[in-house]
């Protein structure tokens, strides 16, 4: 199946969901440097998927996918910090961590196909 728009990619859709979750869960947090960092990392996932897709070449797309995959790792790292600082509950951590890990695996699979 040929995908014509990045919005149709399941990876981008999942990245959008985790980004919205990050914004929602941390909206009351007063640690602004923390919030800024985790928000930028989550946005980076979806934006690098979309930007790489629009580049039109597999080589460029793969490069941007690696950046998106790295941003997934950054989100997971920040989630560990959030849990340790008690900014989130264990259930919120587990849900977002699992989603981020799922996205990372999806990106790895796509990179291998390209």
Backbone as a chain_set.jsonl record, in Angstrom:
{"seq": "XXXXXXXXXXXXXXXXXXXXXXXXXXXXXXXXXXXXXXXXXXXXXXXXXXXXXXXXXXXXXXXXXXXXXXXXXXXXXXXXXXXXXXXXXXXXXXXXXXXXXXXXXXXXXXXXXX", "coords": {"N": [[0.842, -1.185, 0.0], [0.639, 2.119, -0.931], [1.616, 5.072, 0.623], [0.541, 8.336, 0.653], [0.517, 10.637, 2.156], [2.054, 11.998, 5.054], [0.459, 12.052, 7.3], [-1.057, 9.792, 7.146], [0.517, 7.773, 8.001], [1.041, 5.272, 10.38], [3.057, 5.432, 12.29], [3.492, 8.218, 12.535], [0.961, 8.964, 13.469], [0.873, 7.662, 15.97], [3.008, 8.979, 17.189], [1.975, 11.531, 17.312], [-0.085, 11.12, 19.151], [1.354, 10.478, 21.525], [2.65, 12.892, 21.878], [0.522, 14.667, 22.356], [-0.343, 13.516, 24.734], [1.873, 14.015, 26.398], [1.798, 16.835, 26.518], [-0.692, 17.147, 27.795], [-0.494, 15.683, 30.253], [1.624, 16.932, 31.59], [0.835, 19.558, 31.883], [0.253, 20.993, 34.206], [2.592, 21.095, 35.562], [5.232, 22.762, 37.195], [7.891, 22.879, 36.641], [9.49, 24.277, 34.389], [11.685, 24.036, 32.635], [11.986, 21.286, 32.479], [9.489, 20.568, 31.378], [9.629, 21.9, 28.904], [11.749, 20.491, 27.699], [10.832, 17.759, 27.499], [8.541, 18.139, 25.994], [9.602, 19.219, 23.611], [11.129, 17.033, 22.773], [9.153, 15.078, 22.31], [7.611, 16.3, 20.304], [9.534, 16.407, 18.369], [9.695, 13.778, 17.48], [7.323, 13.3, 15.917], [7.577, 15.405, 14.072], [10.02, 14.916, 12.773], [9.483, 12.491, 11.524], [7.484, 13.337, 9.731], [8.846, 15.356, 8.274], [10.999, 13.929, 7.158], [9.591, 12.1, 5.558], [8.496, 13.801, 3.66], [10.723, 14.589, 2.25], [11.266, 12.98, 0.075], [13.173, 11.102, -0.681], [14.522, 7.894, 0.036], [16.938, 7.761, 1.411], [17.191, 10.27, 2.719], [14.839, 10.123, 4.215], [15.354, 7.954, 5.936], [17.456, 9.033, 7.438], [16.129, 11.079, 8.872], [14.329, 9.467, 10.228], [16.019, 8.114, 11.986], [16.696, 10.235, 13.639], [14.183, 10.771, 14.74], [13.82, 8.361, 16.104], [15.831, 8.584, 18.017], [14.79, 10.718, 19.442], [12.606, 9.455, 20.577], [13.911, 7.86, 22.441], [14.893, 9.879, 24.068], [12.499, 10.913, 25.113], [11.689, 8.682, 26.631], [13.766, 8.611, 28.497], [13.34, 11.064, 29.81], [10.868, 10.481, 30.894], [11.534, 8.623, 32.841], [12.865, 10.335, 34.572], [10.748, 12.047, 35.242], [9.095, 10.276, 36.629], [10.748, 9.613, 38.783], [10.936, 12.108, 39.999], [8.415, 12.373, 40.82], [6.519, 13.591, 39.209], [4.752, 12.313, 37.646], [2.494, 9.507, 37.795], [3.001, 5.959, 38.296], [1.416, 4.454, 36.536], [0.864, 6.28, 34.455], [3.453, 6.701, 33.582], [4.09, 4.061, 32.685], [2.218, 3.742, 30.56], [2.928, 5.819, 28.712], [5.64, 5.246, 28.345], [5.535, 2.667, 27.215], [4.17, 3.275, 24.836], [6.033, 4.946, 23.592], [8.164, 3.165, 23.287], [6.971, 1.363, 21.536], [6.63, 3.014, 19.284], [9.312, 3.496, 18.674], [10.148, 0.915, 17.953], [8.542, 0.562, 15.702], [9.618, 2.512, 14.043], [12.212, 1.498, 13.737], [11.625, -0.855, 12.297], [10.6, 0.259, 9.923], [12.852, 1.63, 8.994], [14.512, -0.546, 8.39], [13.08, -1.623, 6.26], [13.322, 0.334, 4.352]], "CA": [[0.0, 0.0, 0.0], [1.399, 3.359, -1.036], [1.153, 6.153, 1.495], [0.764, 9.605, -0.026], [0.623, 11.738, 3.126], [2.64, 11.545, 6.318], [-0.621, 11.901, 8.274], [-1.6, 8.44, 7.015], [1.475, 6.818, 8.562], [0.742, 4.882, 11.751], [4.132, 5.96, 13.136], [3.208, 9.633, 12.802], [-0.254, 9.02, 14.291], [1.265, 7.283, 17.33], [3.852, 10.071, 17.702], [1.059, 12.628, 17.633], [-0.782, 10.759, 20.385], [2.233, 10.634, 22.686], [2.901, 14.327, 22.041], [-0.659, 15.219, 23.032], [-0.314, 13.006, 26.11], [2.907, 14.766, 27.119], [1.27, 18.176, 26.788], [-1.799, 17.05, 28.751], [-0.074, 15.189, 31.566], [2.545, 17.844, 32.262], [0.381, 20.944, 31.771], [0.248, 21.653, 35.507], [3.929, 21.03, 36.142], [5.877, 24.086, 37.29], [9.299, 22.745, 36.23], [9.366, 24.691, 32.997], [12.771, 23.496, 31.807], [11.639, 19.892, 32.254], [8.363, 20.533, 30.433], [10.137, 22.301, 27.593], [12.583, 19.432, 27.133], [10.057, 16.583, 27.115], [7.654, 18.531, 24.895], [10.387, 19.322, 22.378], [11.509, 15.683, 22.349], [7.985, 14.386, 21.743], [7.283, 16.959, 19.034], [10.593, 16.028, 17.432], [9.379, 12.472, 16.886], [6.351, 13.441, 14.825], [8.063, 16.328, 13.048], [11.064, 14.284, 11.966], [8.814, 11.522, 10.649], [6.815, 14.068, 8.641], [9.833, 16.034, 7.429], [11.713, 12.912, 6.388], [8.668, 11.572, 4.556], [8.316, 14.806, 2.602], [11.975, 14.793, 1.514], [11.125, 12.322, -1.215], [14.159, 10.055, -0.949], [14.657, 6.958, 1.142], [18.132, 8.102, 2.179], [16.822, 11.369, 3.614], [13.807, 9.653, 5.129], [16.024, 7.135, 6.951], [18.209, 9.943, 8.312], [15.162, 11.71, 9.762], [13.771, 8.432, 11.099], [16.983, 7.898, 13.066], [16.539, 11.362, 14.573], [12.917, 10.52, 15.444], [14.068, 7.246, 17.03], [16.604, 9.154, 19.124], [13.861, 11.522, 20.241], [11.837, 8.489, 21.38], [14.758, 7.507, 23.583], [14.922, 11.047, 24.951], [11.217, 10.938, 25.824], [11.726, 7.632, 27.655], [14.685, 9.066, 29.543], [12.647, 12.114, 30.553], [9.797, 9.841, 31.661], [12.173, 8.083, 34.049], [13.094, 11.476, 35.454], [9.434, 12.492, 35.73], [8.651, 9.312, 37.632], [11.606, 9.79, 39.948], [10.604, 13.384, 40.634], [6.992, 12.27, 41.179], [5.696, 14.443, 38.354], [3.742, 11.421, 37.08], [2.245, 8.253, 38.495], [3.564, 4.788, 37.626], [0.542, 4.059, 35.416], [1.117, 7.232, 33.362], [4.79, 6.356, 33.089], [4.006, 2.81, 31.919], [1.485, 3.96, 29.303], [3.719, 6.613, 27.763], [6.876, 4.514, 28.06], [5.195, 1.599, 26.267], [3.854, 3.876, 23.534], [7.299, 5.401, 23.019], [8.906, 1.972, 22.873], [6.266, 0.857, 20.349], [6.984, 3.904, 18.177], [10.713, 3.239, 18.362], [10.199, -0.361, 17.218], [7.933, 0.803, 14.389], [10.601, 3.267, 13.265], [13.283, 0.554, 13.384], [11.111, -1.716, 11.222], [10.533, 1.037, 8.689], [14.232, 1.871, 8.549], [14.991, -1.79, 7.778], [12.392, -1.8, 4.976], [13.777, 1.34, 3.401]], "C": [[0.886, 1.247, 0.0], [0.768, 4.421, -0.141], [1.531, 7.474, 0.835], [0.976, 10.78, 0.925], [1.209, 11.204, 4.434], [1.577, 11.329, 7.384], [-1.242, 10.51, 8.254], [-0.686, 7.375, 7.614], [1.134, 6.539, 10.033], [1.812, 5.409, 12.718], [3.834, 7.416, 13.499], [1.989, 9.772, 13.712], [0.056, 8.685, 15.751], [2.125, 8.383, 17.965], [2.991, 11.272, 18.084], [0.34, 12.364, 18.949], [0.125, 10.964, 21.594], [2.554, 12.111, 22.924], [1.733, 14.987, 22.763], [-0.719, 14.766, 24.487], [0.702, 13.78, 26.952], [2.383, 16.149, 27.482], [0.178, 18.138, 27.861], [-1.313, 16.694, 30.149], [0.792, 16.192, 32.314], [2.083, 19.301, 32.258], [0.375, 21.685, 33.098], [1.608, 21.695, 36.187], [4.589, 22.408, 36.099], [7.364, 24.049, 36.922], [9.375, 23.009, 34.731], [10.491, 24.174, 32.103], [12.518, 22.021, 31.512], [10.547, 19.775, 31.194], [8.835, 20.853, 29.022], [10.903, 21.161, 26.932], [11.76, 18.233, 26.669], [9.068, 16.915, 25.988], [8.421, 18.606, 23.586], [10.786, 17.948, 21.862], [10.329, 14.961, 21.712], [7.575, 14.99, 20.4], [8.304, 16.569, 17.966], [10.31, 14.686, 16.755], [8.463, 12.666, 15.682], [6.862, 14.347, 13.715], [9.161, 15.716, 12.189], [10.507, 13.194, 11.063], [8.194, 12.25, 9.455], [7.832, 14.732, 7.704], [10.604, 15.036, 6.567], [10.868, 12.34, 5.272], [8.579, 12.522, 3.366], [9.577, 15.05, 1.784], [11.987, 14.078, 0.176], [12.186, 11.289, -1.546], [14.287, 9.166, 0.281], [15.851, 7.306, 2.028], [17.835, 9.222, 3.178], [15.806, 10.915, 4.656], [14.441, 8.858, 6.269], [16.79, 8.02, 7.931], [17.268, 10.603, 9.332], [14.501, 10.697, 10.707], [14.718, 8.115, 12.252], [16.907, 9.023, 14.103], [15.267, 11.171, 15.401], [13.091, 9.405, 16.472], [14.864, 7.724, 18.239], [15.72, 9.999, 20.029], [12.953, 10.636, 21.086], [12.627, 8.096, 22.625], [14.824, 8.663, 24.582], [13.623, 11.154, 25.754], [11.226, 9.891, 26.936], [12.642, 8.025, 28.811], [14.023, 10.12, 30.431], [11.497, 11.533, 31.392], [10.348, 9.21, 32.936], [12.41, 9.196, 35.059], [11.776, 11.955, 36.07], [8.908, 11.564, 36.815], [9.455, 9.479, 38.917], [11.31, 11.063, 40.72], [9.141, 13.454, 41.08], [6.117, 13.284, 40.43], [4.556, 13.64, 37.737], [3.616, 10.186, 37.964], [2.814, 7.1, 37.66], [2.722, 4.378, 36.421], [0.74, 4.984, 34.212], [2.473, 6.953, 32.734], [4.707, 5.131, 32.181], [3.33, 3.018, 30.57], [2.322, 4.72, 28.278], [5.016, 5.911, 27.382], [6.612, 3.435, 27.011], [4.868, 2.151, 24.887], [5.145, 4.325, 22.839], [8.136, 4.222, 22.519], [8.292, 1.363, 21.603], [6.634, 1.693, 19.123], [8.418, 3.635, 17.728], [10.868, 1.947, 17.554], [9.608, -0.213, 15.816], [8.922, 1.534, 13.48], [11.73, 2.344, 12.818], [12.858, -0.371, 12.232], [11.043, -0.988, 9.897], [11.919, 1.311, 8.132], [14.77, 0.616, 7.831], [14.356, -2.012, 6.403], [12.903, -0.829, 3.915], [15.21, 1.053, 2.982]], "O": [[1.772, 1.393, 0.842], [-0.444, 4.633, -0.152], [2.693, 7.703, 0.501], [1.548, 11.799, 0.54], [0.892, 10.093, 4.86], [1.765, 10.509, 8.282], [-1.876, 10.093, 9.223], [-1.071, 6.211, 7.72], [0.963, 7.466, 10.825], [1.493, 5.789, 13.844], [3.922, 7.789, 14.668], [1.983, 10.601, 14.621], [-0.442, 9.347, 16.661], [1.978, 8.679, 19.151], [3.264, 11.946, 19.077], [0.172, 13.27, 19.765], [-0.293, 11.564, 22.584], [2.712, 12.526, 24.072], [1.939, 15.78, 23.682], [-1.101, 15.536, 25.368], [0.415, 14.154, 28.089], [2.512, 16.584, 28.627], [0.135, 19.004, 28.734], [-1.691, 17.347, 31.122], [0.706, 16.294, 33.538], [2.864, 20.19, 32.597], [0.483, 22.911, 33.106], [1.751, 22.267, 37.267], [4.512, 23.12, 35.097], [8.018, 25.091, 36.897], [9.331, 22.087, 33.916], [10.26, 23.903, 30.925], [12.805, 21.554, 30.41], [10.657, 18.997, 30.246], [8.484, 20.161, 28.066], [10.726, 20.896, 25.743], [11.965, 17.739, 25.561], [8.79, 16.074, 25.133], [7.949, 18.113, 22.562], [10.784, 17.714, 20.653], [10.487, 14.302, 20.685], [7.232, 14.262, 19.468], [7.958, 16.421, 16.794], [10.652, 14.49, 15.588], [8.786, 12.25, 14.57], [6.607, 14.087, 12.539], [9.218, 15.979, 10.988], [11.004, 12.993, 9.955], [8.358, 11.83, 8.31], [7.686, 14.674, 6.483], [10.832, 15.278, 5.382], [11.359, 12.118, 4.165], [8.585, 12.094, 2.212], [9.504, 15.664, 0.719], [12.649, 14.525, -0.76], [12.11, 10.653, -2.598], [14.174, 9.629, 1.416], [15.786, 7.165, 3.249], [18.192, 9.121, 4.351], [15.901, 11.275, 5.829], [14.103, 9.065, 7.435], [16.766, 7.769, 9.136], [17.586, 10.671, 10.519], [14.157, 11.029, 11.841], [14.271, 7.873, 13.373], [17.039, 8.78, 15.302], [15.271, 11.383, 16.614], [12.568, 9.495, 17.583], [14.593, 7.306, 19.365], [15.889, 9.993, 21.249], [12.57, 11.018, 22.192], [12.077, 8.012, 23.723], [14.811, 8.447, 25.793], [13.656, 11.454, 26.947], [10.816, 10.179, 28.06], [12.315, 7.788, 29.974], [14.136, 10.07, 31.656], [11.196, 12.041, 32.472], [9.706, 9.256, 33.985], [12.182, 9.02, 36.256], [11.704, 12.232, 37.267], [8.339, 12.02, 37.807], [8.893, 9.484, 40.012], [11.418, 11.096, 41.946], [8.691, 14.455, 41.638], [5.111, 13.765, 40.954], [3.528, 14.197, 37.352], [4.499, 9.869, 38.761], [3.073, 7.255, 36.466], [3.271, 3.993, 35.389], [0.78, 4.518, 33.074], [2.622, 6.967, 31.512], [5.192, 5.154, 31.05], [3.813, 2.526, 29.55], [2.415, 4.316, 27.119], [5.444, 5.972, 26.23], [7.361, 3.299, 26.043], [5.247, 1.559, 23.876], [5.32, 4.106, 21.64], [8.741, 4.29, 21.449], [9.01, 0.908, 20.713], [6.916, 1.15, 18.055], [8.694, 3.558, 16.53], [11.63, 1.9, 16.588], [10.117, -0.796, 14.858], [9.046, 1.213, 12.298], [12.159, 2.393, 11.665], [13.636, -0.632, 11.314], [11.39, -1.55, 8.858], [12.13, 1.231, 6.922], [15.408, 0.723, 6.784], [15.005, -2.524, 5.491], [12.91, -1.144, 2.725], [15.779, 1.793, 2.179]]}, "num_chains": 1, "name": "protein.A"}
